[in-house]
Amino acid sequence: MNQWNSTFVSAGTLIGLVITAMPVLATASPGLHSEHILPCPDSATGTSIDTELALPQGGLEVFPDLAAFEAAVGTGLPFESFDGDYAPDPGDALGGCSEPVSSSSDDHCFSPGDLLNGFILTSTTGGGYVVLGDDHPQVGHEGVAIGPQNISTPATPDIATIIEFDADDVTAISMGTIPGCNGVTVVVQVFDRFDNFIGSTSITGETSWETSFLGFVSPQPVGRMTLRTNPSGGQLIQDLRFGADQNSIFRDRFEQ
């Protein structure tokens, strides 16, 4: 069972990730098969993430699992599984997916319209994305996963997955997170549409390639969020849900 926890980080706090992990997906290429992805090294060292238990200008209401999240926000949020049309064989992967990844993507990974409107994926390096198919050894049986092709190394530290949202009412967001090579903690920072810091949460699993649930409601509409992995990179996401908190809308309109 995952050890799940959340912390808030005050505005202006810098999160430093000092990484010494071997690149796993950095040499990924189109049609990449699982046997061509280097295994994680047995161990990696890195600094702990220093967080302050201080309430920022807002705060995230976080949930331990999808059932609790949907009980709070409703079940009708837009859902993206990242399956696209490429239909990889079990265990396969695709690398070199162009950034930004969005509904307008037109490459060997996704065609226009394969992905939902309303979100854009980029990374802090702009080095492209990799898509790992269901049954890939670094994903398991949890469905397709997607993340930056470059991972955190001494030469390129602090790689992050960046998710931006187009609509002005995105307050409820959930996804599966996989820390990747040697990482067990995912640190999430959330910003509003004016790039003001809202809050942060962290999720710690027991193994590097374990899927953990991330679900939260923000007090302000979310403009973007970042996901970093500690101690080393390779941050992947799955099953993205995003939109307005449906239950809050119902209460605002009908409750006195």
Summary of the structure (lengths in Angstrom):
residues: 256
radius of gyration: 17.4
end to end distance: 40.7
largest distance: 59.7
contacts: 902
relative contact order: 0.24
helix: 8%
strand: 32%
